[in-house]
């Protein structure tokens, strides 16, 4: 499992349509009325990575197993969600459980599809959702802070550090900024994440445009891109309608041909994944052999035992060493044996920091 992204936005912006397309399912009912999605639908997709196919071909692997990305389709938020409007508490709870937020914004005009706010304005929509999340964060922090401060005054050192972090986050929120804008050191990051703040999660703004603008975007998506840049967030242009069409094509050559006719080189899913990986600072490593070639995801700066643990906890517990070949050497030289003979297989220990594209054999003993 790589990571999971909660798809959020106002009603009728294309969230469920995008979810169905991305996961190639019809699990989420896409209908033209608010609160069509009452329970969060979850779908997993393989993360496309051309490197995996290349190493599998070289190793003549019988199976190819990509790493997985999970999408959670969360019901549309409305004004007042932080106070429970529109089943808001339930929806906010669903958002709290995800690693990152995919915020879908409607950037197209269509008289046949109603908009809960009455007109098309993605910046306003983004602010509406952001405000509700910020209000929910402030409410939660204010309620928890008193108890934490009380423990801190009683001499609890851990509570003192937590209270200070909560106070800093609350000050940012009260200034009208999302919690993710708070400056947090690398060492403080685990504590910050433990607060489970909705606006502390990284965000990808997905601009859902009409088909004609899928390749270049439009004036509305340009405004969103500028907003995202100012916030230090990412933005991606996608046409949910096109993604739906692509998802219905089973043949890869048909998909490619269809996308080319629209001036697109790849499905929107790929762009969303790359944006998500960038936000969460994730990298991919591989294991490869005659039985299977497989991709795995770890956080950047993870050490070799952590990567081993992604495969199985016993690998991390009994870690001895990692036999490592970098991707370029594996492909250029033509496989593991050739890489060994060229001196490109390295024996790495517990302090080795995993690099994107590393190909591992883990040695362990339990």
C-alpha positions as a Python dict, from the first residue, in 0.01 Angstrom:
ca = {
    (1, 'X'): (0, 0, 0),
    (2, 'X'): (151, 333, -102),
    (3, 'X'): (-73, 594, 62),
    (4, 'X'): (-435, 700, 57),
    (5, 'X'): (-598, 1016, -68),
    (6, 'X'): (-940, 1143, 32),
    (7, 'X'): (-1130, 1299, -258),
    (8, 'X'): (-1319, 1604, -130),
    (9, 'X'): (-1503, 1903, -269),
    (10, 'X'): (-1846, 2062, -287),
    (11, 'X'): (-2135, 1854, -422),
    (12, 'X'): (-2156, 1813, -800),
    (13, 'X'): (-1798, 1909, -885),
    (14, 'X'): (-1713, 1565, -1027),
    (15, 'X'): (-1568, 1385, -724),
    (16, 'X'): (-1750, 1056, -769),
    (17, 'X'): (-1707, 1065, -1147),
    (18, 'X'): (-1333, 1107, -1097),
    (19, 'X'): (-1327, 832, -833),
    (20, 'X'): (-1507, 591, -1065),
    (21, 'X'): (-1267, 673, -1345),
    (22, 'X'): (-952, 651, -1137),
    (23, 'X'): (-1044, 318, -985),
    (24, 'X'): (-1209, 190, -1305),
    (25, 'X'): (-1519, 100, -1104),
    (26, 'X'): (-1870, 224, -1070),
    (27, 'X'): (-1860, 182, -692),
    (28, 'X'): (-1963, 541, -630),
    (29, 'X'): (-2303, 640, -762),
    (30, 'X'): (-2252, 955, -969),
    (31, 'X'): (-2576, 1151, -968),
    (32, 'X'): (-2678, 1511, -1016),
    (33, 'X'): (-2785, 1595, -662),
    (34, 'X'): (-2608, 1676, -334),
    (35, 'X'): (-2517, 1402, -84),
    (36, 'X'): (-2527, 1131, -347),
    (37, 'X'): (-2224, 992, -159),
    (38, 'X'): (-2322, 916, 201),
    (39, 'X'): (-2060, 657, 293),
    (40, 'X'): (-1698, 682, 179),
    (41, 'X'): (-1621, 447, -111),
    (42, 'X'): (-1269, 307, -121),
    (43, 'X'): (-1086, 196, -433),
    (44, 'X'): (-731, 80, -493),
    (45, 'X'): (-538, 124, -815),
    (46, 'X'): (-196, 13, -930),
    (47, 'X'): (53, 297, -952),
    (48, 'X'): (174, 309, -1315),
    (49, 'X'): (554, 301, -1336),
    (50, 'X'): (725, 220, -1668),
    (51, 'X'): (1041, 120, -1479),
    (52, 'X'): (860, -182, -1334),
    (53, 'X'): (774, -314, -1678),
    (54, 'X'): (1133, -269, -1796),
    (55, 'X'): (1293, -464, -1512),
    (56, 'X'): (1023, -733, -1540),
    (57, 'X'): (1103, -779, -1910),
    (58, 'X'): (1475, -807, -1837),
    (59, 'X'): (1423, -1057, -1553),
    (60, 'X'): (1151, -1244, -1747),
    (61, 'X'): (923, -1215, -1444),
    (62, 'X'): (600, -1415, -1462),
    (63, 'X'): (400, -1146, -1278),
    (64, 'X'): (412, -769, -1248),
    (65, 'X'): (275, -621, -925),
    (66, 'X'): (265, -243, -896),
    (67, 'X'): (246, -63, -565),
    (68, 'X'): (-106, 38, -466),
    (69, 'X'): (-268, 377, -423),
    (70, 'X'): (-594, 405, -232),
    (71, 'X'): (-861, 664, -308),
    (72, 'X'): (-1142, 740, -64),
    (73, 'X'): (-1444, 913, -216),
    (74, 'X'): (-1579, 1138, 60),
    (75, 'X'): (-1920, 1302, 40),
    (76, 'X'): (-1950, 1665, -67),
    (77, 'X'): (-1895, 1927, 200),
    (78, 'X'): (-2118, 2232, 229),
    (79, 'X'): (-2118, 2550, 434),
    (80, 'X'): (-2180, 2456, 797),
    (81, 'X'): (-2016, 2114, 772),
    (82, 'X'): (-1794, 2202, 1069),
    (83, 'X'): (-2114, 2240, 1273),
    (84, 'X'): (-2261, 1915, 1148),
    (85, 'X'): (-2457, 2049, 850),
    (86, 'X'): (-2509, 1789, 577),
    (87, 'X'): (-2384, 1505, 798),
    (88, 'X'): (-2069, 1713, 834),
    (89, 'X'): (-1926, 1542, 1141),
    (90, 'X'): (-1926, 1205, 968),
    (91, 'X'): (-1762, 1346, 656),
    (92, 'X'): (-1495, 1532, 854),
    (93, 'X'): (-1418, 1212, 1041),
    (94, 'X'): (-1360, 1034, 709),
    (95, 'X'): (-1118, 1306, 596),
    (96, 'X'): (-925, 1280, 921),
    (97, 'X'): (-825, 921, 840),
    (98, 'X'): (-652, 987, 505),
    (99, 'X'): (-288, 1081, 433),
    (100, 'X'): (-354, 1351, 176),
    (101, 'X'): (-647, 1541, 30),
    (102, 'X'): (-741, 1549, -338),
    (103, 'X'): (-957, 1860, -357),
    (104, 'X'): (-1169, 1852, -672),
    (105, 'X'): (-1276, 2190, -808),
    (106, 'X'): (-1526, 2241, -1086),
    (107, 'X'): (-1363, 2441, -1364),
    (108, 'X'): (-1623, 2397, -1637),
    (109, 'X'): (-1960, 2544, -1730),
    (110, 'X'): (-2256, 2312, -1788),
    (111, 'X'): (-2616, 2427, -1754),
    (112, 'X'): (-2730, 2065, -1716),
    (113, 'X'): (-2528, 2012, -1398),
    (114, 'X'): (-2638, 2221, -1101),
    (115, 'X'): (-2392, 2383, -863),
    (116, 'X'): (-2468, 2404, -493),
    (117, 'X'): (-2348, 2768, -481),
    (118, 'X'): (-2541, 2867, -795),
    (119, 'X'): (-2242, 2965, -1012),
    (120, 'X'): (-1898, 2846, -1118),
    (121, 'X'): (-1611, 2987, -911),
    (122, 'X'): (-1343, 2735, -810),
    (123, 'X'): (-1157, 2981, -585),
    (124, 'X'): (-1474, 3047, -384),
    (125, 'X'): (-1542, 2674, -369),
    (126, 'X'): (-1191, 2603, -243),
    (127, 'X'): (-1228, 2869, 26),
    (128, 'X'): (-1567, 2731, 131),
    (129, 'X'): (-1427, 2383, 192),
    (130, 'X'): (-1103, 2513, 345),
    (131, 'X'): (-1298, 2734, 586),
    (132, 'X'): (-1509, 2443, 707),
    (133, 'X'): (-1198, 2231, 764),
    (134, 'X'): (-1025, 2517, 948),
    (135, 'X'): (-1328, 2574, 1171),
    (136, 'X'): (-1339, 2204, 1254),
    (137, 'X'): (-966, 2209, 1337),
    (138, 'X'): (-1002, 2514, 1562),
    (139, 'X'): (-1297, 2360, 1743),
    (140, 'X'): (-1110, 2035, 1800),
    (141, 'X'): (-791, 2204, 1917),
    (142, 'X'): (-971, 2440, 2155),
    (143, 'X'): (-1153, 2149, 2315),
    (144, 'X'): (-837, 1940, 2358),
    (145, 'X'): (-602, 2221, 2455),
    (146, 'X'): (-743, 2286, 2803),
    (147, 'X'): (-693, 1924, 2913),
    (148, 'X'): (-343, 1911, 2764),
    (149, 'X'): (-242, 2240, 2930),
    (150, 'X'): (-372, 2110, 3262),
    (151, 'X'): (-151, 1800, 3231),
    (152, 'X'): (145, 2019, 3136),
    (153, 'X'): (99, 2235, 3447),
    (154, 'X'): (99, 1916, 3650),
    (155, 'X'): (452, 1841, 3532),
    (156, 'X'): (379, 1614, 3234),
    (157, 'X'): (671, 1694, 2998),
    (158, 'X'): (512, 1526, 2696),
    (159, 'X'): (190, 1721, 2750),
    (160, 'X'): (391, 2044, 2771),
    (161, 'X'): (549, 1984, 2428),
    (162, 'X'): (211, 1884, 2281),
    (163, 'X'): (36, 2189, 2427),
    (164, 'X'): (298, 2418, 2274),
    (165, 'X'): (247, 2260, 1932),
    (166, 'X'): (-131, 2288, 1966),
    (167, 'X'): (-101, 2656, 2063),
    (168, 'X'): (116, 2727, 1758),
    (169, 'X'): (-125, 2547, 1525),
    (170, 'X'): (-425, 2725, 1678),
    (171, 'X'): (-259, 3065, 1628),
    (172, 'X'): (-210, 2992, 1256),
    (173, 'X'): (-572, 2882, 1217),
    (174, 'X'): (-703, 3186, 1402),
    (175, 'X'): (-503, 3400, 1158),
    (176, 'X'): (-711, 3248, 876),
    (177, 'X'): (-445, 3011, 743),
    (178, 'X'): (-455, 2631, 712),
    (179, 'X'): (-245, 2437, 964),
    (180, 'X'): (-15, 2306, 689),
    (181, 'X'): (134, 2657, 660),
    (182, 'X'): (278, 2624, 1013),
    (183, 'X'): (658, 2598, 1007),
    (184, 'X'): (743, 2261, 1158),
    (185, 'X'): (1093, 2113, 1189),
    (186, 'X'): (1169, 1757, 1074),
    (187, 'X'): (1188, 1642, 1436),
    (188, 'X'): (852, 1802, 1519),
    (189, 'X'): (671, 1647, 1224),
    (190, 'X'): (554, 1327, 1401),
    (191, 'X'): (399, 1535, 1681),
    (192, 'X'): (233, 1770, 1433),
    (193, 'X'): (87, 1475, 1241),
    (194, 'X'): (-39, 1321, 1564),
    (195, 'X'): (-274, 1620, 1606),
    (196, 'X'): (-469, 1483, 1304),
    (197, 'X'): (-555, 1829, 1178),
    (198, 'X'): (-767, 1833, 864),
    (199, 'X'): (-587, 2139, 724),
    (200, 'X'): (-250, 1993, 823),
    (201, 'X'): (-272, 1738, 543),
    (202, 'X'): (-102, 1802, 209),
    (203, 'X'): (-341, 1899, -71),
    (204, 'X'): (-361, 1844, -446),
    (205, 'X'): (-615, 2069, -617),
    (206, 'X'): (-765, 1880, -910),
    (207, 'X'): (-920, 2110, -1169),
    (208, 'X'): (-1203, 1924, -1339),
    (209, 'X'): (-1226, 2087, -1683),
    (210, 'X'): (-1431, 2027, -1996),
    (211, 'X'): (-1290, 1785, -2255),
    (212, 'X'): (-1165, 2061, -2485),
    (213, 'X'): (-942, 2201, -2207),
    (214, 'X'): (-799, 1871, -2082),
    (215, 'X'): (-459, 1921, -2246),
    (216, 'X'): (-406, 2292, -2179),
    (217, 'X'): (-643, 2388, -1897),
    (218, 'X'): (-860, 2699, -1907),
    (219, 'X'): (-893, 3039, -1739),
    (220, 'X'): (-1054, 2886, -1431),
    (221, 'X'): (-783, 2622, -1384),
    (222, 'X'): (-517, 2891, -1430),
    (223, 'X'): (-666, 3076, -1131),
    (224, 'X'): (-653, 2757, -925),
    (225, 'X'): (-289, 2698, -1024),
    (226, 'X'): (-200, 3047, -903),
    (227, 'X'): (-385, 2990, -575),
    (228, 'X'): (-215, 2654, -522),
    (229, 'X'): (129, 2802, -588),
    (230, 'X'): (65, 3076, -333),
    (231, 'X'): (-29, 2812, -73),
    (232, 'X'): (260, 2580, -152),
    (233, 'X'): (13, 2320, -276),
    (234, 'X'): (-4, 2130, -606),
    (235, 'X'): (-262, 2150, -883),
    (236, 'X'): (-348, 1912, -1165),
    (237, 'X'): (-577, 1957, -1465),
    (238, 'X'): (-803, 1659, -1535),
    (239, 'X'): (-1120, 1599, -1732),
    (240, 'X'): (-1327, 1354, -1531),
    (241, 'X'): (-1540, 1296, -1842),
    (242, 'X'): (-1235, 1186, -2042),
    (243, 'X'): (-1108, 970, -1755),
    (244, 'X'): (-1446, 795, -1752),
    (245, 'X'): (-1415, 718, -2122),
    (246, 'X'): (-1058, 591, -2082),
    (247, 'X'): (-1159, 367, -1790),
    (248, 'X'): (-1409, 188, -2012),
    (249, 'X'): (-1142, 90, -2266),
    (250, 'X'): (-976, -240, -2178),
    (251, 'X'): (-714, -242, -2454),
    (252, 'X'): (-404, -33, -2378),
    (253, 'X'): (-347, 57, -2744),
    (254, 'X'): (-705, 185, -2768),
    (255, 'X'): (-651, 399, -2460),
    (256, 'X'): (-333, 545, -2604),
    (257, 'X'): (-497, 616, -2940),
    (258, 'X'): (-798, 779, -2774),
    (259, 'X'): (-580, 1002, -2557),
    (260, 'X'): (-365, 1103, -2856),
    (261, 'X'): (-673, 1224, -3045),
    (262, 'X'): (-735, 1461, -2753),
    (263, 'X'): (-375, 1582, -2741),
    (264, 'X'): (-299, 1390, -2421),
    (265, 'X'): (6, 1176, -2357),
    (266, 'X'): (-125, 992, -2051),
    (267, 'X'): (-436, 949, -1834),
    (268, 'X'): (-505, 1208, -1566),
    (269, 'X'): (-453, 940, -1301),
    (270, 'X'): (-78, 946, -1366),
    (271, 'X'): (-61, 1319, -1302),
    (272, 'X'): (-263, 1288, -980),
    (273, 'X'): (-33, 1012, -854),
    (274, 'X'): (283, 1208, -930),
    (275, 'X'): (142, 1512, -751),
    (276, 'X'): (52, 1296, -451),
    (277, 'X'): (395, 1133, -439),
    (278, 'X'): (558, 1473, -451),
    (279, 'X'): (341, 1604, -168),
    (280, 'X'): (402, 1309, 61),
    (281, 'X'): (770, 1281, -35),
    (282, 'X'): (743, 913, -130),
    (283, 'X'): (981, 704, -338),
    (284, 'X'): (961, 362, -503),
    (285, 'X'): (1192, 63, -470),
    (286, 'X'): (1168, -273, -648),
    (287, 'X'): (1213, -644, -593),
    (288, 'X'): (1252, -860, -902),
    (289, 'X'): (1294, -1226, -992),
    (290, 'X'): (1156, -1496, -1223),
    (291, 'X'): (834, -1526, -1023),
    (292, 'X'): (748, -1156, -999),
    (293, 'X'): (863, -798, -1036),
    (294, 'X'): (713, -578, -769),
    (295, 'X'): (711, -210, -676),
    (296, 'X'): (700, -86, -315),
    (297, 'X'): (659, 259, -162),
    (298, 'X'): (850, 415, 128),
    (299, 'X'): (901, 768, 255),
    (300, 'X'): (1205, 956, 130),
    (301, 'X'): (1505, 921, 365),
    (302, 'X'): (1386, 579, 484),
    (303, 'X'): (1664, 338, 576),
    (304, 'X'): (1706, -13, 437),
    (305, 'X'): (1548, -197, 735),
    (306, 'X'): (1235, 22, 702),
    (307, 'X'): (1207, -71, 334),
    (308, 'X'): (1247, -437, 427),
    (309, 'X'): (968, -395, 681),
    (310, 'X'): (731, -275, 409),
    (311, 'X'): (757, -623, 260),
    (312, 'X'): (733, -812, 590),
    (313, 'X'): (791, -722, 954),
    (314, 'X'): (1026, -1024, 989),
    (315, 'X'): (1251, -873, 719),
    (316, 'X'): (1298, -562, 931),
    (317, 'X'): (1326, -743, 1263),
    (318, 'X'): (1596, -980, 1140),
    (319, 'X'): (1760, -748, 887),
    (320, 'X'): (2120, -841, 801),
    (321, 'X'): (2192, -654, 476),
    (322, 'X'): (2040, -535, 150),
    (323, 'X'): (2190, -647, -179),
    (324, 'X'): (2131, -339, -390),
    (325, 'X'): (2143, -248, -759),
    (326, 'X'): (2041, 94, -881),
    (327, 'X'): (1774, 97, -1153),
    (328, 'X'): (1990, 251, -1426),
    (329, 'X'): (2266, -8, -1382),
    (330, 'X'): (2015, -295, -1383),
    (331, 'X'): (1860, -177, -1710),
    (332, 'X'): (2177, -59, -1884),
    (333, 'X'): (2372, -376, -1805),
    (334, 'X'): (2081, -610, -1869),
    (335, 'X'): (1994, -763, -1536),
    (336, 'X'): (2116, -884, -1199),
    (337, 'X'): (2395, -1118, -1308),
    (338, 'X'): (2549, -864, -1542),
    (339, 'X'): (2527, -598, -1273),
    (340, 'X'): (2704, -831, -1028),
    (341, 'X'): (2983, -902, -1275),
    (342, 'X'): (3025, -528, -1337),
    (343, 'X'): (3056, -464, -964),
    (344, 'X'): (2726, -273, -950),
    (345, 'X'): (2562, -486, -680),
    (346, 'X'): (2634, -329, -342),
    (347, 'X'): (2606, -475, 9),
    (348, 'X'): (2427, -211, 216),
    (349, 'X'): (2373, -217, 594),
    (350, 'X'): (2121, -80, 842),
    (351, 'X'): (2218, 284, 792),
    (352, 'X'): (2175, 284, 415),
    (353, 'X'): (1924, 545, 295),
    (354, 'X'): (1696, 406, 23),
    (355, 'X'): (1717, 578, -316),
    (356, 'X'): (1429, 601, -565),
    (357, 'X'): (1451, 309, -807),
    (358, 'X'): (1671, 84, -591),
    (359, 'X'): (1636, -288, -661),
    (360, 'X'): (1676, -496, -346),
    (361, 'X'): (1735, -849, -224),
    (362, 'X'): (1703, -843, 155),
    (363, 'X'): (1899, -1087, 371),
    (364, 'X'): (1751, -1149, 714),
    (365, 'X'): (1750, -1396, 1000),
    (366, 'X'): (1477, -1442, 1263),
}
